Amino acid sequence: MALPELRDPRRSVRQREHLSGLRLSHVGPGGHAGARLVSLGAESGDGLRPIPPRSAVDRFLSKRETDSTEQTLRSYRDRLMRLVRWLEAEEILNINDVDGRTLQEYLAHRQESCNKTTLNNEFGTLKKFFEFLVAIEATEPEMPDKVQLLKPTATADEQTNTEKIAPARAREILAHLERFEYASRDHVVMLLMWRFAFRYSDLRAIDLRDLSLDGDLKEERLREIGEEPENLPDEIGPHLYMVSRPESGTRLKNHLKSQRVVSLTAEEVQVLRDYIETKRIDKTDDAGREPLVTTVQGRPTDASVRRWMYMMTQPCLIGGCPHDRDTDDCEFLEHGHESGCPSTHSPHRIRTGAISNMREQGISVEDVAERVDATPETVRQHYDFSAEMKRLENRRTQFEDLQ
């Protein structure tokens, strides 16, 4: 008897579950494929409610949509679908059948191609997934604990990615953009990503209404971020409101905890004003909002921001190619291939370099953390790769007048 098709993306979660009327139970190593057929239409003897792995993942992602960014959801899907594909290859078509031994075998499979940090992250997601499965009666209550016990342990050093753009390189790119592409979209994007160590979700979230280039307080924006304007001065200098608006597609990473006000320098104000008046494409997004940074379609996607950063940090933007490639036929200059350049930088490496630069300039960990939406502990572990001798000179200046 042929198994029903479980993979048609046009079918709803409920339809796929209904069509999954039969499944092959898992056969351990050394067994053969003549496994017993079991109905997925009724509860098993242990009270679990049968559900195919793909349907379980769909339900989990649907549940997390309200409290996760698009990037987080993509990470969840990528990690969980690796498990789903492995389960299907092993002919495990009911998530009820996944037990501790199954996950141990999956871990052994993944260890052949992954380091501990990757596996630590994957099993962290799996724990969240199995906690959800417990709630919908699709797995035994002890399964999340088993996932935690199997989760590989990575040291703090192993979990830290020290790759970053060098401050001198970032400043060189900004100087080039200021001279040859002043107040262009690229100039504004690079300026904001570097000066504020923005995530690309931060950049995408900014509307024109979130800017106060003249320094006046905007009561509506203040209330959006939970601040009462009555206790504040009438003017605090030019600033920018970072507001999380998940209902219209621009959730900040930590949602309400990410909301904040950041100050703008006179230079930043002038560049932003000139961009808005002369270079910004006058577009609204699907929700009727006016993004600060726009494309011909409206608000840029995450992928667009990533691609812009890869393009702007390619070494051949300024000077020659350090990899002896001819720019006339270099594949990394073609649309969609920019990230392949060995010397280009992702938005995360810009963020890491920007935070490290702030620390080298003598800004305290606490002030940096507040500006870039991170905890002091996270700044110290994941971002602070500033030069120790530069920090020494900054400390010397701070303590010179100590009595």
Salt bridges, closest charged atoms under 4 A:
ASP8 OD1 - ARG10 NE 3.06
ASP8 OD2 - ARG11 NE 3.73
GLU17 OE1 - ARG14 NH1 3.81
GLU17 OE2 - ARG59 NE 2.81
GLU43 OE2 - ARG49 NH1 3.70
ASP58 OD2 - ARG16 NH2 1.77
ASP58 OD1 - ARG77 NH2 3.96
ASP67 OD1 - ARG64 NE 3.21
GLU88 OE1 - ARG7 NH2 2.90
GLU88 OE2 - ARG54 NE 2.62
ASP97 OD2 - ARG23 NE 3.03
GLU105 OE1 - HIS26 NE2 3.88
GLU122 OE2 - ARG82 NH1 3.05
GLU122 OE2 - ARG110 NH2 2.43
GLU158 OE2 - LYS116 NZ 3.54
GLU163 OE1 - ARG349 NH2 2.26
GLU172 OE1 - ARG169 NH1 3.06
ASP202 OD2 - ARG260 NH2 3.67
ASP207 OD2 - ARG209 NE 3.10
ASP207 OD2 - ARG245 NH1 3.47
ASP207 OD2 - ARG289 NE 2.76
ASP207 OD1 - ARG299 NH2 2.70
ASP210 OD1 - ARG221 NE 3.83
ASP210 OD1 - ARG245 NH2 2.83
GLU219 OE1 - ARG223 NH1 3.33
GLU220 OE2 - ARG221 NH2 3.13
GLU224 OE1 - ARG221 NE 2.59
GLU224 OE1 - ARG245 NH2 3.17
GLU230 OE2 - ARG223 NH2 3.11
GLU267 OE1 - ARG195 NH2 2.90
GLU268 OE2 - ARG195 NH1 2.88
ASP282 OD1 - ARG280 NH1 3.58
ASP285 OD2 - ARG299 NH2 2.89
ASP302 OD2 - ARG74 NH2 3.07
ASP302 OD1 - ARG204 NH1 3.54
GLU331 OE2 - ARG325 NH1 3.86
GLU338 OE2 - ARG307 NE 2.94
GLU360 OE1 - LYS390 NZ 3.61
GLU366 OE2 - ARG380 NH2 3.51
ASP373 OD2 - ARG199 NH1 2.83
ASP384 OD2 - ARG359 NE 2.95
ASP384 OD1 - ARG391 NH1 3.87
GLU388 OE1 - ARG391 NH2 2.43
GLU388 OE2 - ARG395 NH2 2.74
GLU393 OE2 - ARG396 NH2 2.99
